[in-house]
């Protein structure tokens, strides 16, 4: 069985390729995906369909060149932490955004069960206004 670290590393590699199917391949059907309060798609979204509709599609529609650049991946067993940066240009305002971010992943039985994002939402809000 692949380790949680390998599963999350592969998720980020798929994200870099913009391969949504591979990004979701090891995400549980009932995943709890939490985006920080103050972020454009804030809240806890349950299930892969909600993650796609309320997170990935929203970010793709509102931001040009939106991406997460991984700096390092911390292996904590079933908990994996991704540390890096968000980048993008808000389509409506034309303003660029760069914000540090941490993702906390919980993997159990080979599937992502929980995701939680921590970022500087003020920097994101400034780009949106």
C-alpha positions in Angstrom: 0.0 0.0 0.0 1.2 3.5 -0.8 2.1 5.8 2.1 0.1 8.9 2.9 3.2 11.0 1.9 3.2 9.3 -1.5 -0.5 9.9 -2.0 -0.3 13.6 -1.2 2.9 14.0 -3.3 1.0 12.4 -6.2 -1.9 14.7 -5.7 0.3 17.8 -5.9 2.1 16.4 -9.0 -1.4 15.9 -10.6 -2.3 19.4 -9.7 0.8 20.7 -11.4 -0.3 18.8 -14.6 -3.9 20.1 -14.2 -5.1 16.5 -14.1 -8.2 16.7 -12.0 -9.0 13.0 -12.4 -5.6 12.0 -10.9 -6.0 14.7 -8.2 -9.2 13.1 -7.0 -8.2 9.4 -7.5 -7.3 8.9 -3.9 -9.8 11.3 -2.3 -12.6 9.6 -0.3 -16.2 10.0 -1.6 -17.1 11.6 1.7 -13.9 13.7 2.1 -14.3 16.8 4.4 -12.5 19.6 2.6 -12.1 22.9 4.5 -11.1 26.2 3.0 -10.4 29.0 5.4 -12.9 31.6 6.4 -12.3 34.7 4.3 -11.1 32.6 1.3 -13.2 32.8 -1.9 -14.6 29.3 -1.4 -14.6 29.2 2.4 -16.3 26.5 4.3 -16.2 22.7 4.7 -17.2 20.9 1.5 -18.2 17.3 1.8 -17.5 14.9 -1.0 -15.6 15.0 -4.2 -18.4 16.6 -6.2 -18.7 19.5 -3.8 -14.9 20.0 -3.8 -14.9 20.2 -7.6 -18.0 22.4 -7.8 -17.3 24.7 -4.8 -13.5 24.9 -4.8 -11.8 23.9 -8.0 -14.3 25.4 -10.4 -14.7 28.6 -8.4 -10.9 29.1 -8.3 -10.6 28.4 -12.0 -13.4 30.8 -12.9 -12.3 33.7 -10.7 -8.5 33.4 -11.1 -6.2 33.3 -14.1 -3.1 31.2 -13.6 -4.2 30.1 -10.1 -1.7 27.6 -8.7 -0.2 26.2 -5.6 3.6 25.9 -5.6 4.8 23.3 -3.1 7.9 24.2 -1.1 8.0 21.1 1.1 6.0 18.2 2.2 6.1 17.1 5.9 5.5 13.4 6.6 3.6 13.0 9.9 2.4 9.5 9.2 -1.4 9.7 8.5 -1.1 13.5 8.6 0.8 15.1 5.9 1.5 18.9 5.7 2.1 20.7 2.4 3.8 24.1 2.7 4.0 26.5 -0.2 2.6 29.5 -2.0 -0.6 30.4 -3.9 -0.2 32.5 -7.0 -2.8 33.9 -9.5 -4.3 37.0 -11.0 -7.9 37.8 -10.2 -9.9 38.0 -13.4 -12.2 40.8 -12.3 -9.6 43.2 -10.8 -6.6 42.2 -12.8 -4.5 42.2 -9.5 -1.9 39.6 -8.8 -2.0 37.5 -5.6 0.8 35.7 -3.8 0.1 34.2 -0.4 1.8 31.7 1.8 -0.2 28.6 2.6 -0.2 25.4 4.5 -2.4 22.4 3.7 -3.1 19.7 6.4 -4.1 16.3 5.0 -5.4 13.3 6.8 -5.1 10.0 5.0 -6.6 6.7 6.2 -6.9 3.4 4.4 -5.2 4.8 1.3 -7.7 7.7 0.9 -7.7 11.4 1.7 -10.3 11.8 4.4 -9.8 15.4 5.5 -8.1 18.5 4.1 -7.7 21.9 5.8 -6.2 25.0 4.4 -4.5 27.8 6.3 -3.5 31.0 4.3 -3.3 34.8 4.6 -6.8 35.6 3.4 -6.2 39.3 3.6 -3.7 39.1 0.7 -6.3 37.1 -1.3 -9.0 39.7 -0.5 -6.8 42.6 -1.5 -6.3 41.0 -4.9 -10.1 40.6 -5.2 -10.9 44.3 -4.4 
